[in-house]
Amino acid sequence: MKRAQQIRQAVVRESSPDDVDAIRQQFPILSRTMRGQPLVYLDSASTTQKPRRVIDAETRFYETQNANIHRGVYELSEEATRAYVAAHEAVARFVNAASAEEIVFTRNATEAINLVAHSLADSRLLTPDSRLILTAMEHHSNIVPWQEVAQRVGAQLQWVELTADGNLDLENFARTLSAGKHRVFAGRPTPGVCLVAVTHVSNVLGAVNPIGDIVRMAHEVGALVLVDAAQSVARLPIDIRAWDADFVAFSGHKMYGPTGVGVLYAKRELLEMLPPYIRGGDMVKTVTRAGATWNDLPWKFEAGTPNIAGGVAFGEAVRFLQETGLPNVWKREQELVAYTLPKLLEIPGLRVVGPVPRPNTQTPKRAGVFSFTLDGIHSHDLASFLDEQGIAIRGGHHCAQPLLQSLGLAECARASVGVYTTAEDIDRLIGALKQARRILG
């Protein structure tokens, strides 16, 4: 009990007007009432809310800079181009990419992963000798593209399982890597490539995978690595060059930015080697009746008129996160995790999915993504009940059906935090869950 009080005091301290209250004031939607009560938004793993500065950046572009990019020699077009390029540069700095040429804007992380999968297949680096290694905790977006290209080229799909406590089984991963043929590529992929596709933070379990170790193990056997960072990039600091990952995908709308903008990071030599995924305007340098040549990076992979205003606003979201400070964001999220997990575990009939504290152990390192079941209550019914009290959570399979099936579940509820989440939000969630158990259970 004393420990819980200390944690609450720390979280409340972090919620001072100088910190979380000031952050919350930047998010217009948080002033809304839902069902006559103040909104408690606990679905940030699905999409984050947007600060006023991001909303204003998109509006300002349409009001003052709207023009197509790269094509006009007039000042308005050049302004729009500079703003869009600056957004790429902001993202490159944010994740410590070597240059903005390694940052490709897509519609979302899903499109970024599809780009890699199909470009690898089109390049004929994926062959019947290839192995595609996925983990049991992947989002559908990091499963379905690999299933499709594996079927298309005849490659082998393999799975890495979880430990009993909901973390990635690194011993199973090592055994999976060591099985079968290997081609050590000496830095340059050849046909028959082995690729590992792994999430950094599970959108269901909250588990945080040791990407640096995973990349090192994969590279030792010549495998490429794609990291789905959609759930981590706005939570904790990421250094892509320190990871040495070959590909990294994430989405702007989970980073307090607009929908319709995502990122593929890839090492320059891979982007130069791979063919474009979508072809047409602006990704070409020359076109004749006989054929075409491709544009410079990253525009080679950005065909057609992109979401320019969204890209500019995304750059503003990245600057918001930089100013907020991801070390501070992660520190406070860990305090919320330590505050929330014991309260959830105290509710009779509630099962937390994913890593939880064991007796006489510290709170496990995990993100503020809390999936759970409540005996006798479907997650959709639970989400509807909480909605009546102005609390937004998610119910369903969370685009992770293979994971839930491995856990013996068809669905579960999920509450997830953002930079604007307070201890009071968690208290309202806990109170509503206890009420739901009495009324619906």
RODO-2510 file (C-alpha; in nm, 4 decimals, decimal comma):
residues 441
     n   res          X          Y          Z
     1     m     0,0000     0,0000     0,0000
     2     k     0,2806     0,2408     0,0891
     3     r     0,4524     0,1697    -0,2441
     4     a     0,1268     0,2425    -0,4341
     5     q     0,0904     0,5741    -0,2511
     6     q     0,4485     0,6692    -0,3383
     7     i     0,3896     0,5891    -0,7042
     8     r     0,0692     0,7923    -0,7109
     9     q     0,2442     1,0890    -0,5503
    10     a     0,5189     1,0680    -0,8141
    11     v     0,2664     1,0510    -1,0982
    12     v     0,0648     1,3388    -0,9549
    13     r     0,3840     1,5415    -0,9147
    14     e     0,4573     1,4801    -1,2811
    15     s     0,1049     1,6053    -1,3516
    16     s     0,1877     1,9539    -1,2246
    17     p     0,0808     2,2610    -1,4281
    18     d     0,4399     2,2889    -1,5471
    19     d     0,4223     1,9460    -1,7093
    20     v     0,1257     1,7274    -1,8012
    21     d    -0,1404     1,9910    -1,7395
    22     a     0,0478     2,2248    -1,9723
    23     i     0,0767     1,9465    -2,2296
    24     r    -0,2939     1,8644    -2,2034
    25     q    -0,3841     2,2251    -2,2724
    26     q    -0,2197     2,1902    -2,6143
    27     f    -0,4721     1,9216    -2,7186
    28     p    -0,8090     2,0805    -2,8037
    29     i    -1,0029     1,7533    -2,8068
    30     l    -0,9248     1,6858    -2,4415
    31     s    -1,1565     1,9712    -2,3439
    32     r    -1,4533     1,7757    -2,4801
    33     t    -1,7126     1,6058    -2,2673
    34     m    -1,8453     1,2659    -2,3686
    35     r    -2,1801     1,1439    -2,2371
    36     g    -2,1804     1,4484    -2,0086
    37     q    -1,8421     1,3685    -1,8522
    38     p    -1,4859     1,4853    -1,9224
    39     l    -1,3229     1,2745    -2,1909
    40     v    -1,0697     1,0156    -2,0723
    41     y    -0,8855     0,9066    -2,3861
    42     l    -0,7104     0,5729    -2,3391
    43     d    -0,6736     0,4544    -2,6985
    44     s    -0,3424     0,6152    -2,7949
    45     a    -0,2049     0,2815    -2,9205
    46     s    -0,4677     0,3062    -3,1946
    47     t    -0,4123     0,6732    -3,2717
    48     t    -0,2875     0,9663    -3,0697
    49     q    -0,4633     1,2979    -3,0327
    50     k    -0,3140     1,6044    -3,2051
    51     p    -0,1753     1,9189    -3,0403
    52     r    -0,2940     2,2560    -3,1605
    53     r     0,0402     2,3322    -3,3242
    54     v     0,0058     2,0266    -3,5533
    55     i    -0,3509     2,1169    -3,6461
    56     d    -0,2429     2,4749    -3,7124
    57     a     0,0532     2,3640    -3,9253
    58     e    -0,1748     2,1736    -4,1625
    59     t    -0,4266     2,4576    -4,1775
    60     r    -0,1514     2,7146    -4,2305
    61     f    -0,0094     2,5183    -4,5220
    62     y    -0,3437     2,5190    -4,7035
    63     e    -0,4008     2,8861    -4,6228
    64     t    -0,0569     3,0211    -4,7115
    65     q     0,1623     2,7680    -4,8984
    66     n    -0,0604     2,5320    -5,0928
    67     a     0,1050     2,4284    -5,4194
    68     n     0,2410     2,1096    -5,5687
    69     i     0,6005     2,0233    -5,4860
    70     h     0,9145     1,9650    -5,6948
    71     r     0,7456     2,0796    -6,0164
    72     g     0,6971     2,4543    -6,0030
    73     v     0,9598     2,7225    -6,0439
    74     y     0,7331     2,9845    -5,8884
    75     e     0,7864     3,0913    -5,5267
    76     l     0,4755     2,9282    -5,3809
    77     s     0,5760     2,5867    -5,5150
    78     e     0,9302     2,6332    -5,3914
    79     e     0,7995     2,7236    -5,0435
    80     a     0,5849     2,4107    -5,0372
    81     t     0,8799     2,1988    -5,1505
    82     r     1,1069     2,3424    -4,8812
    83     a     0,8480     2,2759    -4,6125
    84     y     0,7966     1,9158    -4,7277
    85     v     1,1703     1,8491    -4,7511
    86     a     1,2176     2,0027    -4,4053
    87     a     0,9718     1,7481    -4,2663
    88     h     1,1874     1,4640    -4,4024
    89     e     1,4924     1,6270    -4,2454
    90     a     1,3141     1,6615    -3,9094
    91     v     1,2273     1,2913    -3,9088
    92     a     1,5842     1,1954    -4,0043
    93     r     1,7208     1,3922    -3,7080
    94     f     1,4533     1,2498    -3,4782
    95     v     1,5539     0,8860    -3,5375
    96     n     1,9229     0,9612    -3,6115
    97     a     1,9194     0,8477    -3,9737
    98     a     2,2337     0,9196    -4,1714
    99     s     2,0451     1,1560    -4,4026
   100     a     1,6963     1,2592    -4,5107
   101     e     1,7516     1,0570    -4,8291
   102     e     1,6917     0,7458    -4,6170
   103     i     1,3475     0,8712    -4,5084
   104     v     1,0598     0,7782    -4,7407
   105     f     0,7146     0,9171    -4,6652
   106     t     0,4316     0,6693    -4,7123
   107     r     0,0653     0,6714    -4,6094
   108     n     0,1355     0,4742    -4,2910
   109     a     0,3511     0,1966    -4,1463
   110     t     0,1404    -0,0619    -4,3287
   111     e     0,2295     0,0831    -4,6667
   112     a     0,5948     0,1101    -4,5616
   113     i     0,6077    -0,2618    -4,4805
   114     n     0,4276    -0,3502    -4,8046
   115     l     0,6804    -0,1382    -4,9936
   116     v     0,9696    -0,3411    -4,8516
   117     a     0,7989    -0,6779    -4,9014
   118     h     0,7000    -0,6192    -5,2614
   119     s     1,0216    -0,4437    -5,3591
   120     l     1,2246    -0,7340    -5,2209
   121     a     1,0088    -0,9760    -5,4191
   122     d     1,0274    -0,7648    -5,7364
   123     s     1,4057    -0,7429    -5,7021
   124     r     1,4165    -1,1246    -5,6922
   125     l     1,6078    -1,1151    -5,3646
   126     l     1,3244    -1,3251    -5,2244
   127     t     1,3301    -1,6718    -5,3801
   128     p     1,2118    -2,0227    -5,2846
   129     d     1,5365    -2,0458    -5,0819
   130     s     1,4404    -1,7433    -4,8717
   131     r     1,3228    -1,7566    -4,5131
   132     l     1,0932    -1,4922    -4,3656
   133     i     1,1028    -1,4972    -3,9860
   134     l     0,8158    -1,3336    -3,7974
   135     t     0,7308    -1,3240    -3,4271
   136     a     0,4078    -1,4360    -3,2636
   137     m     0,3436    -1,0816    -3,1378
   138     e     0,3286    -0,9064    -3,4763
   139     h     0,0500    -0,6739    -3,5893
   140     h    -0,1367    -0,7918    -3,8995
   141     s     0,0466    -0,5220    -4,0960
   142     n     0,3729    -0,7045    -4,0282
   143     i     0,2257    -1,0460    -4,1111
   144     v    -0,0047    -1,0240    -4,4121
   145     p     0,2449    -0,8636    -4,6575
   146     w     0,5001    -1,1356    -4,5779
   147     q     0,2412    -1,4110    -4,6166
   148     e     0,1500    -1,2735    -4,9590
   149     v     0,5052    -1,2431    -5,0920
   150     a     0,6042    -1,5797    -4,9400
   151     q     0,3220    -1,7418    -5,1333
   152     r     0,4132    -1,5474    -5,4450
   153     v     0,7816    -1,6464    -5,4537
   154     g     0,7605    -1,9767    -5,2658
   155     a     0,9619    -1,8540    -4,9657
   156     q     0,9414    -2,0234    -4,6266
   157     l     0,7598    -1,8463    -4,3396
   158     q     0,8808    -1,9214    -3,9865
   159     w     0,7620    -1,8016    -3,6442
   160     v     0,9382    -1,7067    -3,3217
   161     e     0,7319    -1,7855    -3,0120
   162     l     0,6834    -1,6108    -2,6774
   163     t     0,7876    -1,6939    -2,3242
   164     a     0,5250    -1,7728    -2,0618
   165     d     0,5385    -1,4151    -1,9312
   166     g     0,4636    -1,2605    -2,2705
   167     n     0,8093    -1,1606    -2,3895
   168     l     0,9867    -1,2681    -2,7060
   169     d     1,1662    -1,6009    -2,6605
   170     l     1,5200    -1,5078    -2,7642
   171     e     1,6410    -1,8680    -2,7334
   172     n     1,3694    -1,9744    -2,9759
   173     f     1,4727    -1,6845    -3,2003
   174     a     1,8365    -1,7997    -3,1972
   175     r     1,7345    -2,1562    -3,2844
   176     t     1,5116    -2,0336    -3,5669
   177     l     1,7922    -1,8211    -3,7098
   178     s     2,0415    -2,1062    -3,6944
   179     a     1,8140    -2,3556    -3,8717
   180     g     1,8399    -2,4037    -4,2471
   181     k     2,0703    -2,2548    -4,5071
   182     h     2,2500    -1,9258    -4,4581
   183     r     2,4039    -1,6802    -4,6937
   184     v     2,6311    -1,4293    -4,5295
   185     f     2,5973    -1,1290    -4,7517
   186     a     2,8991    -0,9209    -4,6481
   187     g     2,6802    -0,6146    -4,6486
   188     r     2,5041    -0,6729    -4,9788
   189     p     2,1975    -0,8991    -5,0120
   190     t     2,1910    -1,1761    -5,2707
   191     p     1,9046    -1,3974    -5,3918
   192     g     1,7758    -1,6253    -5,1157
   193     v     1,7841    -1,3477    -4,8557
   194     c     1,6655    -1,4242    -4,5037
   195     l     1,4615    -1,1479    -4,3428
   196     v     1,3445    -1,0962    -3,9842
   197     a     1,0314    -0,8819    -3,9325
   198     v     0,9849    -0,7830    -3,5684
   199     t     0,7940    -0,5257    -3,3693
   200     h     0,9768    -0,3034    -3,1211
   201     v     0,6780    -0,2682    -2,8851
   202     s     0,3794    -0,5029    -2,8991
   203     n     0,0484    -0,3228    -2,9500
   204     v    -0,1211    -0,5868    -2,7291
   205     l     0,1346    -0,7031    -2,4747
   206     g     0,3222    -0,3775    -2,4219
   207     a     0,6406    -0,5889    -2,4299
   208     v     0,9565    -0,4052    -2,5414
   209     n     1,1852    -0,6135    -2,7608
   210     p     1,5667    -0,5722    -2,7476
   211     i     1,6051    -0,4591    -3,1075
   212     g     1,9800    -0,4021    -3,0888
   213     d     2,0370    -0,7629    -2,9803
   214     i     1,7902    -0,8975    -3,2371
   215     v     1,9571    -0,7072    -3,5217
   216     r     2,3021    -0,8219    -3,4126
   217     m     2,1927    -1,1870    -3,3983
   218     a     2,0236    -1,1615    -3,7376
   219     h     2,3171    -0,9921    -3,9063
   220     e     2,5527    -1,2607    -3,7776
   221     v     2,3751    -1,5085    -4,0065
   222     g     2,3391    -1,2610    -4,2920
   223     a     1,9697    -1,1802    -4,2417
   224     l     1,8081    -0,8442    -4,3073
   225     v     1,5867    -0,6930    -4,0351
   226     l     1,2683    -0,4883    -4,0627
   227     v     1,1488    -0,3243    -3,7408
   228     d     0,7882    -0,2171    -3,6879
   229     a     0,8367     0,0868    -3,4618
   230     a     0,4783     0,2139    -3,4832
   231     q     0,4160     0,1654    -3,1105
   232     s     0,7562     0,2811    -2,9871
   233     v     0,8687     0,5823    -3,1859
   234     a     0,6607     0,8298    -2,9809
   235     r     0,7299     0,6594    -2,6471
   236     l     1,1036     0,6112    -2,6060
   237     p     1,4187     0,7366    -2,7766
   238     i     1,5165     0,5511    -3,0936
   239     d     1,8586     0,5577    -3,2549
   240     i     1,8298     0,3815    -3,5894
   241     r     2,2017     0,3864    -3,6569
   242     a     2,2752     0,2323    -3,3163
   243     w     2,0224    -0,0419    -3,3940
   244     d     2,1805    -0,0979    -3,7374
   245     a     1,8380    -0,2146    -3,8607
   246     d     1,7979    -0,2389    -4,2365
   247     f     1,4362    -0,1151    -4,2471
   248     v     1,2176     0,0644    -3,9916
   249     a     0,8494     0,1525    -4,0377
   250     f     0,6246     0,3835    -3,8356
   251     s     0,3151     0,6021    -3,8664
   252     g     0,2663     0,9735    -3,8056
   253     h    -0,0791     0,9384    -3,6531
   254     k     0,0663     0,7460    -3,3581
   255     m     0,3177     1,0298    -3,3059
   256     y     0,0654     1,3103    -3,2416
   257     g     0,0721     1,3845    -3,6134
   258     p    -0,1925     1,3604    -3,8868
   259     t    -0,3329     1,0481    -4,0425
   260     g    -0,2224     0,9548    -4,3928
   261     v     0,1521     0,9980    -4,3345
   262     g     0,3975     0,7225    -4,2467
   263     v     0,7699     0,6581    -4,2747
   264     l     0,9959     0,3935    -4,4152
   265     y     1,3554     0,4256    -4,3087
   266     a     1,5971     0,2103    -4,5069
   267     k     1,9718     0,2071    -4,5452
   268     r     2,0739     0,4039    -4,8490
   269     e     2,2359     0,1101    -5,0276
   270     l     1,9128    -0,0891    -4,9981
   271     l     1,6988     0,1954    -5,1310
   272     e     1,9351     0,2315    -5,4249
   273     m     1,9193    -0,1421    -5,4940
   274     l     1,5444    -0,2000    -5,4598
   275     p     1,2956    -0,1192    -5,7369
   276     p     1,0123     0,1252    -5,6617
   277     y     0,6841    -0,0119    -5,5307
   278     i     0,4478     0,2398    -5,6986
   279     r     0,5344     0,4018    -6,0307
   280     g     0,4204     0,7205    -6,1963
   281     g     0,4544     1,0937    -6,1539
   282     d     0,7469     1,2449    -5,9630
   283     m     0,9292     0,9187    -5,8953
   284     v     1,0834     0,9303    -6,2422
   285     k     1,3743     1,1308    -6,3730
   286     t     1,3163     1,0648    -6,7426
   287     v     1,0446     0,8900    -6,9416
   288     t     1,0580     0,7836    -7,3050
   289     r     0,8442     0,5505    -7,5092
   290     a     1,1048     0,2860    -7,4448
   291     g     1,1183     0,3170    -7,0665
   292     a     1,1981     0,5313    -6,7651
   293     t     1,4740     0,6120    -6,5166
   294     w     1,4092     0,6674    -6,1477
   295     n     1,4353     0,9864    -5,9467
   296     d     1,6854     1,0506    -5,6688
   297     l     1,6230     0,9243    -5,3155
   298     p     1,3845     0,9377    -5,1420
   299     w     1,1555     1,0582    -5,4242
   300     k     1,2138     0,7334    -5,6147
   301     f     0,9663     0,5772    -5,3699
   302     e     0,7198     0,8675    -5,3427
   303     a     0,5105     0,8438    -5,6585
   304     g     0,2430     1,0977    -5,7406
   305     t     0,1349     1,4000    -5,5407
   306     p     0,1835     1,3064    -5,1744
   307     n    -0,0027     1,4241    -4,8652
   308     i     0,1991     1,7461    -4,8620
   309     a     0,0031     1,9272    -4,5926
   310     g     0,0033     1,6152    -4,3772
   311     g     0,3773     1,5774    -4,4244
   312     v     0,4379     1,9360    -4,3169
   313     a     0,2145     1,8870    -4,0109
   314     f     0,3958     1,5619    -3,9343
   315     g     0,7216     1,7550    -3,9221
   316     e     0,5607     1,9792    -3,6616
   317     a     0,4560     1,6720    -3,4595
   318     v     0,8156     1,5524    -3,4608
   319     r     0,9307     1,8906    -3,3338
   320     f     0,6639     1,8694    -3,0596
   321     l     0,8061     1,5340    -2,9459
   322     q     1,1620     1,6642    -2,9577
   323     e     1,0702     1,9620    -2,7410
   324     t     0,8742     1,7456    -2,4997
   325     g     1,1737     1,5121    -2,4742
   326     l     1,1339     1,1387    -2,5293
   327     p     1,3429     1,0492    -2,2230
   328     n     1,0894     1,2472    -2,0190
   329     v     0,7976     1,0837    -2,2025
   330     w     0,9330     0,7333    -2,1379
   331     k     1,0178     0,8073    -1,7725
   332     r     0,6687     0,9270    -1,7004
   333     e     0,5115     0,6413    -1,8936
   334     q     0,7040     0,3970    -1,6752
   335     e     0,5630     0,5718    -1,3684
   336     l     0,2138     0,5300    -1,5124
   337     v     0,2843     0,1618    -1,5789
   338     a     0,3969     0,1138    -1,2182
   339     y     0,0848     0,2948    -1,0994
   340     t    -0,1631     0,1168    -1,3257
   341     l    -0,0617    -0,2507    -1,3243
   342     p    -0,1137    -0,3141    -0,9501
   343     k    -0,4550    -0,1486    -0,9642
   344     l    -0,5630    -0,3636    -1,2557
   345     l    -0,4352    -0,6787    -1,0879
   346     e    -0,6384    -0,6000    -0,7728
   347     i    -0,9684    -0,6313    -0,9631
   348     p    -1,1143    -0,9804    -0,9144
   349     g    -1,1581    -1,1710    -1,2387
   350     l    -0,9334    -0,9365    -1,4371
   351     r    -0,6417    -1,0900    -1,6262
   352     v    -0,3691    -0,8647    -1,7633
   353     v    -0,2293    -0,9850    -2,0956
   354     g     0,1477    -0,9467    -2,1219
   355     p     0,4347    -0,8955    -1,8758
   356     v     0,3195    -0,8296    -1,5171
   357     p     0,5045    -0,7946    -1,1848
   358     r     0,5865    -1,1213    -1,0127
   359     p     0,6029    -1,1540    -0,6321
   360     n     0,8992    -0,9610    -0,4893
   361     t     0,9976    -0,8310    -0,8333
   362     q     0,9995    -0,4868    -0,9884
   363     t     0,7505    -0,3755    -1,2501
   364     p     0,8671    -0,5230    -1,5834
   365     k     0,9917    -0,2921    -1,8557
   366     r     0,6884    -0,2494    -2,0777
   367     a     0,4978     0,0263    -2,2541
   368     g     0,1776     0,1854    -2,1278
   369     v    -0,0385    -0,0566    -2,3269
   370     f    -0,2643    -0,2555    -2,0964
   371     s    -0,4608    -0,5389    -2,2521
   372     f    -0,6875    -0,7410    -2,0257
   373     t    -0,9933    -0,9616    -1,9961
   374     l    -1,2671    -0,9392    -1,7329
   375     d    -1,4443    -1,2644    -1,6535
   376     g    -1,7813    -1,3009    -1,8205
   377     i    -1,7682    -0,9675    -2,0068
   378     h    -1,6937    -0,9339    -2,3796
   379     s    -1,4461    -0,6556    -2,4564
   380     h    -1,6966    -0,4790    -2,6830
   381     d    -1,9551    -0,4735    -2,4038
   382     l    -1,6915    -0,3460    -2,1648
   383     a    -1,5798    -0,0731    -2,4065
   384     s    -1,9422     0,0344    -2,4551
   385     f    -1,9990     0,0458    -2,0797
   386     l    -1,6890     0,2624    -2,0291
   387     d    -1,7948     0,4849    -2,3187
   388     e    -2,1112     0,5691    -2,1238
   389     q    -1,8792     0,7172    -1,8617
   390     g    -1,6714     0,9165    -2,1097
   391     i    -1,3796     0,6687    -2,1134
   392     a    -1,2418     0,5595    -2,4526
   393     i    -1,0708     0,2193    -2,4655
   394     r    -1,0413    -0,0423    -2,7390
   395     g    -1,2053    -0,3843    -2,7577
   396     g    -1,1484    -0,6661    -3,0081
   397     h    -0,8494    -0,8498    -3,1522
   398     h    -0,6359    -0,5368    -3,2074
   399     c    -0,5144    -0,6564    -3,5489
   400     a    -0,3169    -0,9302    -3,3755
   401     q    -0,5276    -1,2434    -3,4139
   402     p    -0,2360    -1,4920    -3,4319
   403     l    -0,1049    -1,3508    -3,1031
   404     l    -0,4407    -1,3751    -2,9281
   405     q    -0,4935    -1,7267    -3,0611
   406     s    -0,1581    -1,8299    -2,9133
   407     l    -0,2817    -1,6909    -2,5795
   408     g    -0,6101    -1,8784    -2,6034
   409     l    -0,8113    -1,5609    -2,6608
   410     a    -1,0416    -1,4347    -2,9341
   411     e    -1,0561    -1,0777    -2,8066
   412     c    -0,9593    -0,8556    -2,5147
   413     a    -0,9907    -0,4979    -2,3935
   414     r    -0,7042    -0,2526    -2,4201
   415     a    -0,6296     0,0790    -2,2516
   416     s    -0,3250     0,2724    -2,3704
   417     v    -0,1672     0,5965    -2,2555
   418     g    -0,0234     0,9042    -2,4244
   419     v     0,1726     1,2106    -2,3183
   420     y    -0,1525     1,3606    -2,1903
   421     t    -0,2583     1,0710    -1,9646
   422     t    -0,2832     1,1440    -1,5921
   423     a    -0,3169     0,9395    -1,2739
   424     e    -0,6726     1,0714    -1,2538
   425     d    -0,7473     0,9151    -1,5937
   426     i    -0,6256     0,5803    -1,4605
   427     d    -0,8322     0,6192    -1,1444
   428     r    -1,1461     0,6765    -1,3499
   429     l    -1,0670     0,3685    -1,5579
   430     i    -1,0197     0,1509    -1,2485
   431     g    -1,3387     0,2773    -1,0879
   432     a    -1,5369     0,2119    -1,4064
   433     l    -1,3930    -0,1393    -1,4416
   434     k    -1,4972    -0,2238    -1,0864
   435     q    -1,8438    -0,0911    -1,1593
   436     a    -1,8617    -0,2923    -1,4817
   437     r    -1,7726    -0,6079    -1,2947
   438     r    -2,0599    -0,5524    -1,0515
   439     i    -2,3154    -0,4684    -1,3195
   440     l    -2,2121    -0,6763    -1,6220
   441     g    -2,0254    -0,9670    -1,4663
***
